[in-house]
Amino acid sequence: MNIYEGFETYKTYIAVRNHFTQDSYDYFKYNGKTRVNTDSYLKRKDRFFFAKLERKLSKEERLYFFVANFVNNDHSWSGSLVTDNSMETYQDWMKGIQSLSYRFKEDCDKLKEVVDLSGKRFDDLFKADGSHPPLLKLFLRKDVSLETMVLIDRVLGYANRWSAELDDDFTWNQVKKVIDKYKAFVQVDLDKYKQIMKQTFI
């Protein structure tokens, strides 16, 4: 057995962990490179898991396995990583990404229903007025997905405006951090999602 098996996967794990937990590290800026070495890897009791993952998933799949688990739980979760739940989280994330445009349309329909029932305008979804905007409340209730939050921000750029109004709000600051860190991993044809929004709200 190769005692270094899984080391490449471990490096990917560290890079993704740093991306989501450290303000100064950007996975894309540093091309996934970190200062890890084989000595630190060999000291890990869970290195068998990285070896197993390396045999089971391709390089790209392993990257998104870690991304999926960090956006699901942005804490330092190395302990929960070595469980069946982490693979289930990845598989659920993959299903969501594969049906992303459908799920985005569903979320937009929910938002349209909120607007229609409240007698307000689309812009009112983004108004803070001293409290969490309606869109953020829907996300916190899990009525709207994180991907939808990311895509609407890429279209409308609401997140920076909210930060100016909710700069001391702990909950929003945590959500904003995840949106900012996750955004680059959600690679889509943005015009397609602009069109979905236009068809829904106009």
Number of C-alpha atoms within 10 A of each C-alpha: 4 6 12 15 17 20 20 16 24 22 20 24 20 16 25 27 22 18 21 23 17 11 10 8 18 18 19 13 8 11 9 18 15 15 7 13 11 13 9 9 19 14 9 9 8 14 20 16 16 24 19 13 20 19 13 11 13 11 15 9 15 21 17 17 23 23 24 23 23 23 17 15 13 16 12 13 13 11 8 12 17 15 11 9 12 19 17 14 18 20 14 13 19 16 10 16 14 11 11 18 16 13 17 22 17 15 18 21 16 15 21 18 12 18 18 12 9 10 10 11 13 15 8 15 19 17 18 16 10 8 12 20 16 17 18 22 14 18 15 16 9 10 14 21 17 19 18 20 21 22 20 19 16 15 13 9 12 15 20 12 13 20 14 9 15 19 12 10 13 10 12 18 16 11 17 18 15 20 19 13 22 19 17 13 12 12 8 12 8 13 10 11 20 16 10 17 18 11 11 14 13 6
